[in-house]
Structure formats: structure tokens, C-alpha cells
Amino acid sequence: MPAKPKVPCKHPGCPALVPSGSKYCEAHKALHPEEVRSAARRGYGSAWQKASRQFLRDVQPLCQECMKQGRYTKATVVDHIIPHRGDEKLFWDQENWQGLCKRCHDQKTRREDQTPLYHY
């Protein structure tokens, strides 16, 4: 059976080819730790689940983006307004949280992930 062809590294501007199923070459893998760690290892474990449910129930039960457009939609996701990128203090800062519906959260995350900031 033939092997799957290699695919380009997903790091912007990198021409290296990586095995199918991998995202980054060895040179860039360290720059993208969020891609390889599980959600629990990134901080989204049971403590986060409990805190986010409470936030949505008690503080912001409606999607903040939908409300700006005059729609009232139940918030189902707690979003970090400023992406924490592993900063634990920013991760737990409730001033940096907002309630969003899944659709708005996915759109916001896609916009942010299309132009990430890399620190070398």
C-alpha cells in the first residue's frame, strides 16, 4: 500500500514537508505548544468547567456579540477577550472573560488564529 504524501508545515512561510497527520516541522513544533497539548493540560480541566458554568449562569448568560446586533442568544462558551496564550494569570482573570454563543466564539477564534502573534 502506498504511503500518504507529506504535507507542508503549517507555520507561515515554512517550506518544509512533514508526514501526513503532523502539523509542524521539528523546527517550528516548539512555537506551537497549544496544538499538541490536550485541553486539560492547557488549563481547561474540571476547575475551568466549573468556573465557566458558574460565570455563564450568574454573570453573563447572554452572548455579548449577539447583543451588540440586537439579538438575544444564550451564551454557551466563556471566551477569553484577550487570548491568554498560556498566561495563567490572564487565563483566570474574569475581567478577561465574556459569554458567547458557539457560533460567535468560533468566528472570533478563527479571526484570531488566522493572524497569530509569534514570539521568537
PyMOL CGO cylinders between C-alpha atoms (Angstrom):
from pymol import cmd
from pymol.cgo import CYLINDER

trace = [
    CYLINDER, 0.00, 0.00, 0.00, 1.45, 3.41, -0.91, 0.3, 1, 1, 1, 1, 1, 1,
    CYLINDER, 1.45, 3.41, -0.91, 2.29, 5.86, 1.86, 0.3, 1, 1, 1, 1, 1, 1,
    CYLINDER, 2.29, 5.86, 1.86, 0.38, 9.14, 2.19, 0.3, 1, 1, 1, 1, 1, 1,
    CYLINDER, 0.38, 9.14, 2.19, 2.27, 12.07, 0.71, 0.3, 1, 1, 1, 1, 1, 1,
    CYLINDER, 2.27, 12.07, 0.71, 3.95, 14.55, 3.01, 0.3, 1, 1, 1, 1, 1, 1,
    CYLINDER, 3.95, 14.55, 3.01, 2.23, 17.89, 3.61, 0.3, 1, 1, 1, 1, 1, 1,
    CYLINDER, 2.23, 17.89, 3.61, 3.69, 21.39, 4.10, 0.3, 1, 1, 1, 1, 1, 1,
    CYLINDER, 3.69, 21.39, 4.10, 4.45, 22.64, 7.62, 0.3, 1, 1, 1, 1, 1, 1,
    CYLINDER, 4.45, 22.64, 7.62, 1.60, 24.93, 8.77, 0.3, 1, 1, 1, 1, 1, 1,
    CYLINDER, 1.60, 24.93, 8.77, 3.97, 27.57, 10.19, 0.3, 1, 1, 1, 1, 1, 1,
    CYLINDER, 3.97, 27.57, 10.19, 3.71, 30.69, 7.97, 0.3, 1, 1, 1, 1, 1, 1,
    CYLINDER, 3.71, 30.69, 7.97, 6.39, 30.73, 5.30, 0.3, 1, 1, 1, 1, 1, 1,
    CYLINDER, 6.39, 30.73, 5.30, 7.93, 27.36, 6.15, 0.3, 1, 1, 1, 1, 1, 1,
    CYLINDER, 7.93, 27.36, 6.15, 8.54, 25.20, 3.05, 0.3, 1, 1, 1, 1, 1, 1,
    CYLINDER, 8.54, 25.20, 3.05, 9.38, 22.01, 4.99, 0.3, 1, 1, 1, 1, 1, 1,
    CYLINDER, 9.38, 22.01, 4.99, 7.33, 18.87, 4.38, 0.3, 1, 1, 1, 1, 1, 1,
    CYLINDER, 7.33, 18.87, 4.38, 6.03, 16.84, 7.32, 0.3, 1, 1, 1, 1, 1, 1,
    CYLINDER, 6.03, 16.84, 7.32, 4.38, 13.41, 7.48, 0.3, 1, 1, 1, 1, 1, 1,
    CYLINDER, 4.38, 13.41, 7.48, 0.64, 13.39, 6.87, 0.3, 1, 1, 1, 1, 1, 1,
    CYLINDER, 0.64, 13.39, 6.87, -1.16, 13.87, 10.19, 0.3, 1, 1, 1, 1, 1, 1,
    CYLINDER, -1.16, 13.87, 10.19, 1.56, 16.18, 11.57, 0.3, 1, 1, 1, 1, 1, 1,
    CYLINDER, 1.56, 16.18, 11.57, 1.13, 19.94, 11.56, 0.3, 1, 1, 1, 1, 1, 1,
    CYLINDER, 1.13, 19.94, 11.56, 4.59, 21.38, 12.11, 0.3, 1, 1, 1, 1, 1, 1,
    CYLINDER, 4.59, 21.38, 12.11, 8.17, 20.51, 11.30, 0.3, 1, 1, 1, 1, 1, 1,
    CYLINDER, 8.17, 20.51, 11.30, 10.63, 19.90, 14.16, 0.3, 1, 1, 1, 1, 1, 1,
    CYLINDER, 10.63, 19.90, 14.16, 11.97, 23.46, 13.84, 0.3, 1, 1, 1, 1, 1, 1,
    CYLINDER, 11.97, 23.46, 13.84, 8.53, 25.02, 14.47, 0.3, 1, 1, 1, 1, 1, 1,
    CYLINDER, 8.53, 25.02, 14.47, 6.85, 22.47, 16.75, 0.3, 1, 1, 1, 1, 1, 1,
    CYLINDER, 6.85, 22.47, 16.75, 8.08, 24.29, 19.87, 0.3, 1, 1, 1, 1, 1, 1,
    CYLINDER, 8.08, 24.29, 19.87, 6.46, 27.55, 18.71, 0.3, 1, 1, 1, 1, 1, 1,
    CYLINDER, 6.46, 27.55, 18.71, 3.00, 25.93, 18.73, 0.3, 1, 1, 1, 1, 1, 1,
    CYLINDER, 3.00, 25.93, 18.73, 2.63, 24.19, 22.11, 0.3, 1, 1, 1, 1, 1, 1,
    CYLINDER, 2.63, 24.19, 22.11, -1.15, 24.74, 22.18, 0.3, 1, 1, 1, 1, 1, 1,
    CYLINDER, -1.15, 24.74, 22.18, -1.52, 22.46, 19.15, 0.3, 1, 1, 1, 1, 1, 1,
    CYLINDER, -1.52, 22.46, 19.15, -0.08, 19.38, 20.81, 0.3, 1, 1, 1, 1, 1, 1,
    CYLINDER, -0.08, 19.38, 20.81, -1.27, 19.60, 24.43, 0.3, 1, 1, 1, 1, 1, 1,
    CYLINDER, -1.27, 19.60, 24.43, -4.65, 18.26, 25.49, 0.3, 1, 1, 1, 1, 1, 1,
    CYLINDER, -4.65, 18.26, 25.49, -7.37, 20.65, 26.65, 0.3, 1, 1, 1, 1, 1, 1,
    CYLINDER, -7.37, 20.65, 26.65, -6.85, 19.57, 30.27, 0.3, 1, 1, 1, 1, 1, 1,
    CYLINDER, -6.85, 19.57, 30.27, -3.10, 20.22, 30.00, 0.3, 1, 1, 1, 1, 1, 1,
    CYLINDER, -3.10, 20.22, 30.00, -3.86, 23.70, 28.61, 0.3, 1, 1, 1, 1, 1, 1,
    CYLINDER, -3.86, 23.70, 28.61, -5.93, 24.52, 31.73, 0.3, 1, 1, 1, 1, 1, 1,
    CYLINDER, -5.93, 24.52, 31.73, -9.42, 23.57, 30.57, 0.3, 1, 1, 1, 1, 1, 1,
    CYLINDER, -9.42, 23.57, 30.57, -9.95, 20.84, 33.17, 0.3, 1, 1, 1, 1, 1, 1,
    CYLINDER, -9.95, 20.84, 33.17, -12.65, 20.39, 35.80, 0.3, 1, 1, 1, 1, 1, 1,
    CYLINDER, -12.65, 20.39, 35.80, -11.83, 23.66, 37.61, 0.3, 1, 1, 1, 1, 1, 1,
    CYLINDER, -11.83, 23.66, 37.61, -12.33, 25.59, 34.36, 0.3, 1, 1, 1, 1, 1, 1,
    CYLINDER, -12.33, 25.59, 34.36, -15.55, 23.72, 33.58, 0.3, 1, 1, 1, 1, 1, 1,
    CYLINDER, -15.55, 23.72, 33.58, -16.98, 24.60, 36.99, 0.3, 1, 1, 1, 1, 1, 1,
    CYLINDER, -16.98, 24.60, 36.99, -15.87, 28.26, 36.84, 0.3, 1, 1, 1, 1, 1, 1,
    CYLINDER, -15.87, 28.26, 36.84, -17.15, 28.77, 33.30, 0.3, 1, 1, 1, 1, 1, 1,
    CYLINDER, -17.15, 28.77, 33.30, -20.56, 27.21, 34.06, 0.3, 1, 1, 1, 1, 1, 1,
    CYLINDER, -20.56, 27.21, 34.06, -20.91, 29.50, 37.07, 0.3, 1, 1, 1, 1, 1, 1,
    CYLINDER, -20.91, 29.50, 37.07, -19.86, 32.55, 35.03, 0.3, 1, 1, 1, 1, 1, 1,
    CYLINDER, -19.86, 32.55, 35.03, -22.43, 31.80, 32.33, 0.3, 1, 1, 1, 1, 1, 1,
    CYLINDER, -22.43, 31.80, 32.33, -25.15, 31.16, 34.90, 0.3, 1, 1, 1, 1, 1, 1,
    CYLINDER, -25.15, 31.16, 34.90, -24.50, 34.11, 37.24, 0.3, 1, 1, 1, 1, 1, 1,
    CYLINDER, -24.50, 34.11, 37.24, -22.65, 36.82, 35.29, 0.3, 1, 1, 1, 1, 1, 1,
    CYLINDER, -22.65, 36.82, 35.29, -23.23, 36.69, 31.52, 0.3, 1, 1, 1, 1, 1, 1,
    CYLINDER, -23.23, 36.69, 31.52, -25.95, 34.30, 30.40, 0.3, 1, 1, 1, 1, 1, 1,
    CYLINDER, -25.95, 34.30, 30.40, -26.34, 36.03, 27.01, 0.3, 1, 1, 1, 1, 1, 1,
    CYLINDER, -26.34, 36.03, 27.01, -23.94, 36.20, 24.05, 0.3, 1, 1, 1, 1, 1, 1,
    CYLINDER, -23.94, 36.20, 24.05, -22.21, 39.57, 24.12, 0.3, 1, 1, 1, 1, 1, 1,
    CYLINDER, -22.21, 39.57, 24.12, -21.63, 39.69, 20.33, 0.3, 1, 1, 1, 1, 1, 1,
    CYLINDER, -21.63, 39.69, 20.33, -25.25, 38.87, 19.50, 0.3, 1, 1, 1, 1, 1, 1,
    CYLINDER, -25.25, 38.87, 19.50, -26.44, 41.54, 21.94, 0.3, 1, 1, 1, 1, 1, 1,
    CYLINDER, -26.44, 41.54, 21.94, -24.39, 44.15, 20.04, 0.3, 1, 1, 1, 1, 1, 1,
    CYLINDER, -24.39, 44.15, 20.04, -26.51, 43.27, 16.99, 0.3, 1, 1, 1, 1, 1, 1,
    CYLINDER, -26.51, 43.27, 16.99, -29.80, 43.39, 18.89, 0.3, 1, 1, 1, 1, 1, 1,
    CYLINDER, -29.80, 43.39, 18.89, -30.21, 39.61, 19.19, 0.3, 1, 1, 1, 1, 1, 1,
    CYLINDER, -30.21, 39.61, 19.19, -30.67, 37.72, 22.45, 0.3, 1, 1, 1, 1, 1, 1,
    CYLINDER, -30.67, 37.72, 22.45, -28.89, 34.37, 22.28, 0.3, 1, 1, 1, 1, 1, 1,
    CYLINDER, -28.89, 34.37, 22.28, -27.91, 32.12, 25.15, 0.3, 1, 1, 1, 1, 1, 1,
    CYLINDER, -27.91, 32.12, 25.15, -24.17, 32.13, 25.82, 0.3, 1, 1, 1, 1, 1, 1,
    CYLINDER, -24.17, 32.13, 25.82, -22.72, 28.62, 25.83, 0.3, 1, 1, 1, 1, 1, 1,
    CYLINDER, -22.72, 28.62, 25.83, -18.97, 29.35, 25.82, 0.3, 1, 1, 1, 1, 1, 1,
    CYLINDER, -18.97, 29.35, 25.82, -16.76, 31.51, 28.04, 0.3, 1, 1, 1, 1, 1, 1,
    CYLINDER, -16.76, 31.51, 28.04, -14.33, 33.33, 25.78, 0.3, 1, 1, 1, 1, 1, 1,
    CYLINDER, -14.33, 33.33, 25.78, -11.05, 34.98, 26.72, 0.3, 1, 1, 1, 1, 1, 1,
    CYLINDER, -11.05, 34.98, 26.72, -11.36, 38.51, 25.30, 0.3, 1, 1, 1, 1, 1, 1,
    CYLINDER, -11.36, 38.51, 25.30, -7.57, 38.78, 25.07, 0.3, 1, 1, 1, 1, 1, 1,
    CYLINDER, -7.57, 38.78, 25.07, -6.18, 35.33, 24.15, 0.3, 1, 1, 1, 1, 1, 1,
    CYLINDER, -6.18, 35.33, 24.15, -4.22, 34.08, 27.14, 0.3, 1, 1, 1, 1, 1, 1,
    CYLINDER, -4.22, 34.08, 27.14, -1.68, 32.05, 25.09, 0.3, 1, 1, 1, 1, 1, 1,
    CYLINDER, -1.68, 32.05, 25.09, -0.70, 30.11, 28.20, 0.3, 1, 1, 1, 1, 1, 1,
    CYLINDER, -0.70, 30.11, 28.20, -0.58, 33.04, 30.64, 0.3, 1, 1, 1, 1, 1, 1,
    CYLINDER, -0.58, 33.04, 30.64, -2.26, 31.55, 33.73, 0.3, 1, 1, 1, 1, 1, 1,
    CYLINDER, -2.26, 31.55, 33.73, -3.00, 34.94, 35.33, 0.3, 1, 1, 1, 1, 1, 1,
    CYLINDER, -3.00, 34.94, 35.33, -4.78, 36.14, 32.18, 0.3, 1, 1, 1, 1, 1, 1,
    CYLINDER, -4.78, 36.14, 32.18, -6.50, 32.74, 31.86, 0.3, 1, 1, 1, 1, 1, 1,
    CYLINDER, -6.50, 32.74, 31.86, -8.23, 33.07, 35.27, 0.3, 1, 1, 1, 1, 1, 1,
    CYLINDER, -8.23, 33.07, 35.27, -8.88, 36.84, 35.14, 0.3, 1, 1, 1, 1, 1, 1,
    CYLINDER, -8.88, 36.84, 35.14, -12.69, 37.13, 34.97, 0.3, 1, 1, 1, 1, 1, 1,
    CYLINDER, -12.69, 37.13, 34.97, -12.36, 40.68, 33.63, 0.3, 1, 1, 1, 1, 1, 1,
    CYLINDER, -12.36, 40.68, 33.63, -10.96, 38.97, 30.52, 0.3, 1, 1, 1, 1, 1, 1,
    CYLINDER, -10.96, 38.97, 30.52, -13.96, 36.63, 30.15, 0.3, 1, 1, 1, 1, 1, 1,
    CYLINDER, -13.96, 36.63, 30.15, -17.10, 37.09, 28.11, 0.3, 1, 1, 1, 1, 1, 1,
    CYLINDER, -17.10, 37.09, 28.11, -20.06, 34.87, 27.38, 0.3, 1, 1, 1, 1, 1, 1,
    CYLINDER, -20.06, 34.87, 27.38, -20.52, 33.98, 23.70, 0.3, 1, 1, 1, 1, 1, 1,
    CYLINDER, -20.52, 33.98, 23.70, -22.67, 31.57, 21.74, 0.3, 1, 1, 1, 1, 1, 1,
    CYLINDER, -22.67, 31.57, 21.74, -20.72, 28.84, 19.95, 0.3, 1, 1, 1, 1, 1, 1,
    CYLINDER, -20.72, 28.84, 19.95, -21.15, 30.49, 16.55, 0.3, 1, 1, 1, 1, 1, 1,
    CYLINDER, -21.15, 30.49, 16.55, -19.72, 33.85, 17.70, 0.3, 1, 1, 1, 1, 1, 1,
    CYLINDER, -19.72, 33.85, 17.70, -16.92, 32.13, 19.63, 0.3, 1, 1, 1, 1, 1, 1,
    CYLINDER, -16.92, 32.13, 19.63, -15.90, 30.06, 16.60, 0.3, 1, 1, 1, 1, 1, 1,
    CYLINDER, -15.90, 30.06, 16.60, -15.87, 33.15, 14.38, 0.3, 1, 1, 1, 1, 1, 1,
    CYLINDER, -15.87, 33.15, 14.38, -13.79, 35.16, 16.87, 0.3, 1, 1, 1, 1, 1, 1,
    CYLINDER, -13.79, 35.16, 16.87, -11.32, 32.31, 17.36, 0.3, 1, 1, 1, 1, 1, 1,
    CYLINDER, -11.32, 32.31, 17.36, -10.96, 31.79, 13.60, 0.3, 1, 1, 1, 1, 1, 1,
    CYLINDER, -10.96, 31.79, 13.60, -10.19, 35.51, 13.12, 0.3, 1, 1, 1, 1, 1, 1,
    CYLINDER, -10.19, 35.51, 13.12, -7.57, 35.45, 15.87, 0.3, 1, 1, 1, 1, 1, 1,
    CYLINDER, -7.57, 35.45, 15.87, -5.97, 32.20, 14.72, 0.3, 1, 1, 1, 1, 1, 1,
    CYLINDER, -5.97, 32.20, 14.72, -5.62, 33.39, 11.12, 0.3, 1, 1, 1, 1, 1, 1,
    CYLINDER, -5.62, 33.39, 11.12, -3.15, 36.05, 12.21, 0.3, 1, 1, 1, 1, 1, 1,
    CYLINDER, -3.15, 36.05, 12.21, -1.42, 34.72, 15.36, 0.3, 1, 1, 1, 1, 1, 1,
    CYLINDER, -1.42, 34.72, 15.36, 1.44, 36.56, 17.03, 0.3, 1, 1, 1, 1, 1, 1,
    CYLINDER, 1.44, 36.56, 17.03, 4.66, 34.58, 17.27, 0.3, 1, 1, 1, 1, 1, 1,
    CYLINDER, 4.66, 34.58, 17.27, 7.33, 35.36, 19.85, 0.3, 1, 1, 1, 1, 1, 1,
    CYLINDER, 7.33, 35.36, 19.85, 10.82, 34.17, 18.92, 0.3, 1, 1, 1, 1, 1, 1,
]
cmd.load_cgo(trace, "trace")
